[in-house]
Amino acid sequence: MKTPDIRRGIVSSHARQNGDSAGIGKVARVRGSLPTQEKQRSRRRSERDGTVSPKKVLLWSVLLGSLSAGVIAVTLLIWLAPNISTNVEDDGLSQQSSFEDTARIISKFPSPSGDESMALVKRVIENRDPAQVDALMWKASHSPEEVVDYFAGREQRDGPIQSVRWLSSMDSGTLLMDGVMVASDNKGKRSERLAILTPDSEGHWKMDFDAFARTVSPSWTELLEKGAEKAQVRVMVIPDLYYNASFADENQWECFALTTPDLDEALHGYCRKNSDTAAAMRSLFTAENNSGRATLEIRRVAGGELRQFEITKVIAKDWLVPSQSSP
């Protein structure tokens, strides 16, 4: 909206009365118009009168104000310095102590380097000798022949390998774990598998087969197409709000979306509120990350939908199950 026009006028002075001198307005003083002696007399007169130049007043005000601000700032720094120093030192000692405690608890064996970790994973993938499997892998209940057959058909399932990337330490509790991400190109679609390494009782690092293969027992086909009643699954877990069918009461159940690259659609898992299982599920998340990997035991509930399951147990807070892998 445009502002209204502003009329600029000249404010006239009040009418001149009879006997007043003629108004000639302000007369600008020309520089140097006062004689030198007159300037000196004016200066001496000002000094006798005790008056101070406005410029001097302004200058002293600025100087005094700056000096006061500096004194206040120095005082605050002196007062705050011990507190700041203490907090920084405490944080550093706390972090150092935490690291040292963790190192004493879980670092029984040194981790392999990034190059060593990636070389081990490549060797596992390329191995076709069943006799070498036990030295390279935790294979749980699988036979060496089954493991070799899986990797022999890996490229057909996932596509050629595009990259092998070291993820460094992924320790969980007292369990030593290092990670390597294997990315493949499956007909233009990126496919990723996580290789988890953990040491045996003598410090020899091995790759966990079930974590890499995302083993499900029974298979997804038997669970979702043939109606198996329960299963052990390796999934990504995310909090969700899907309440329906037998799990319609959100005051009674907590809901989680269960996803895996091996399925196009998510499952929904539920556990009783305030139960130990619910607490274990919530422990998968942090303030920065509301998703996590987990190995779960799930079962069907009468009246539930095809992809709805009750979560009966958190077997592991990752895809590596200690009882099936490291000692």
N, C-alpha and C positions, 0 to 999 in steps of 0.2 A: 504494500500500500504506500502510495506516495505521501510525503509529508506536506502539510499545507505550506503555502508560500510564506516566507518571512519578510516582512516589510522593515527595512532598515530606515530609521528616521534620525533626525538630528534633534537632540533634546535641547531646547532653548533655555537660556537662563531666565530668571525672574525679571519682570519689567523693571527698568531703571527708574528710580525716583528722581524728583527734581533736586538738583544740587549735586547729584552723583557725578563722579568723574566719568569721562568717556570710557566705555569698555573696549579694550583692544585685545582681549584674550590673553593666552599664555605667550610669553616671550621667551624663546629659547636662548640660553646663554651660549654665546660663541666661545669656543675653546680659546683660552688666553685673553679673554676680555677683561679679567680683573688684573690690575697691576700687581706686580710681585709684592710690594710693600703691603698692599691690602690683603693678599693671601696670608702673609706672615702674621699680620695683626689678627686675622680671623682665626688662625691656628692657635695663636697665643691666648686669644679670648676663649676658645673652646677648652684649652687646657686649664685656664683659671676657673671656668665654670664647672669643670669636672665632668663634662659630657664626653661620651665615647662614640666613635664612629660605628654605624651599623655594620659595616663590613668587618670590623674587628670583633664585634659581638658574635656575628655568624661564624667567623673563623674559630674563635675560642669555643663556641658551642660544639662545632664539628669535632675539634680536637679532644675536648673533654668527653664527648659521647663515644668516640672511637676508643679512647683510653679505658672508659668504664666497661665497654663491651669486651675488650681484650682481657681485663681483669676477671670478669665473670666467666669467660670461656676457659681461662687458665684454671680458675677455681673448680669448675665443673670437671675438667680433665683430671685434675689431681684427685678429686673425690671419686670419679668413676674408674680410674685406672686400675686400682687393686681389684675391683669387682670384675672388670673385663678380663684381666689377666687370670684371675681364679677360674672363671667360667671356661676360658679357652683351655687352660691346663687340665681342668677336670674332664672336659669332653675328650681331649686327647688321651688322657690316662684311661678313661672309660673304654674308648675304642681300642686302645692298645691291650688293655686287660681282657676285653672280650675276645680279641683276636688270639691272644696267647692261650686263653682258656679253650677256645675252639681248637687251636692247633694241638694242645695237649690231649684233648678228648678224641678227635677224629683223625689226626694226621699221623697215624701209625706208620704208613708207608708214603714215600714221596710220589706225587702224581707224575705221570709221564708228561713230556713236553707236548706242545701242540703238534709238532711234526711227528713225534712218536705215536700220539693218539690217532692222527689221521692215517698214518702208515698201517697201524694195526687194523683199523676199520677196512681199509682197502684190501688188506691181506685176507680178512674174513670173507669179504664179498667175493673175492676172486678164487678162494680156495675150493677145490673140487676133490680133495682127498679126505674121506671120512676119518682116517687115522689122525688127522691134524685138528679135528674139531674140538676135542676136549682141551687141548692146549690153548685154543684161541677163544673159546666161547663158554658161557653159561647156557646150557641148553635145556635145563629142567627135565621134563619127561620125554623130550624128543630124542630120537635116535640120531647118531651122526649122519646116517644116510638121508634121513628126513631133512636135516639142516642143509646138507649139500644140495639136495634136490630143490629146496626153497630158493637158494641163491642161484642155482642154475636157471631157474625160471624168473628171476627177479627183473631182468631187463624187459622181458615180454610183458610183465605186469606194470612196471613203473616207468619204463623207457630208459634210454641211455643216461648215465650220470653226467650232470652238468657241473656240479661243484661239490666239494667236501670241505666243510667249514668247522673249525674247532670252536667249541663253546666254553672251554675251560671248566672250572669246578662247578658241580651241581650238588654238592654234599647235602644230605638230608639227615638231620639228627646225628647219629653216630655212624652213619653209613657213608663211606667214601664213594663218590660218583663223579665222573667227568663225562662231558657230552661232546658229541660230534654230529653235525647236521649234514645229511646226505640228500642233495637235491637232484631230481631227475626231470627230464622233459618227456612227458607222456602224451605224445601226439599233439604238441602245442600247449598242453596243460601241465603246470608245474606240480610235481609230486615230491613230497618231503618225508623223510624217515629219520627218526632220532636214534642214534647209536649211543647207548649208555655203557660206560666202562666202569668196572669196579674190581678191586684186587682179591685174590684168594688169600688163604692163611699165610702164605709165604711171600706175599707182596707182588705176585705176578698178575698183571692187569688183563682182564678178559672182557669181551663184549657180551652183553646180555641179549640172547636171541629173541626171547619173548617180547621184550620192550621194543626191539627193532621191528619185529613182525606184527606187533600189536595183537598178540595172540588172544583169542576169545574162546572160551570153553563153556558150552558147545559153540559151534560156529554161528555167525549172524544168520545164516540161512535157516539153521535148525531153530534158532530162537524166534525169528520174525515170520518165517514162512511155515514152519512145521509145529509151532506152538510150544516149544520147550518151556517148562515152568520156571526154571531158574538158570542163571549163568554167571560166570566170572568174566568181567569185561574191562578193557582198558580204554578209557574215554577222557575227553576234555570236559570239565565241569564248569557251568556258569549258573548263577542264581537266576531263577525264572519265576513267573507268576501264572502258570497255566494250571487252573484248578477245575477239574471236571470229573464226571463219572464217579468212581469210588473214591476219588481224591478231591471232591468238590469243596470240602470244609477246610478253608485256609486257616482257621483257628486251630486245627488239629495237625495239619501237614505243612512241611516246608518243601518247596518245589525247586528242582534243578534241571536245567537242560543238559543232556548228555550227548556230546557230538564226537564224531570220528571221521577221518578222511575216507574210511571204508564204507560209509553210508551217506546217501544223499540227503536224508532227513534226520532231524534230531529225535532222540528219545526223551522221555520225561521221567525223572526219578524223584521219589518222594520218601521222606523219613519223618517220623513222629517228632513234633516240636518238643524241645527240652530233653531230648533223648541223647544218649552218648553218641549215637550215629550222627545226629544233627550237629553236635559239637565238633565231631571229627570232620564233617563236611565243611563247616565254616572255617576250620583251621587251614583249609586249602588256600584261603584267600588272604590277601594283605590289603592295607590301605591304598596301595598303588596299583594292585592287580586283583580284579574280581573274577579271575579264571584260573584253573589249575588242572594238572594231570592227576589221574587217580586210577587205581585198580579197585573195582567195586564188585560186591556180590549183590545181585538183584534177583527179584522174583515177581511173578505175576500175582495179582490180587483179583479175586472174583469180582466181576462187574467193571473191571478196568478196560481202557481202550488198548488196541494192539501195541502201541508204543509207550504205554504207561507201566511203570514198575515200582515196587517198593525197594528202597535201598536198605538192605539188611546188614551190610557190613562194609566198612572201609578197609580193604585188605592191605593197601599200601597207598601212601601219599605221592605216588608217581607210578610209572609203568614198570618199574623194577620191583619185584617181590623178594625181599631178603631171604626168606626161607627157601626160595627156589633158585637163589643165585649165590651170593657171597656167604661165607660161614658166619 
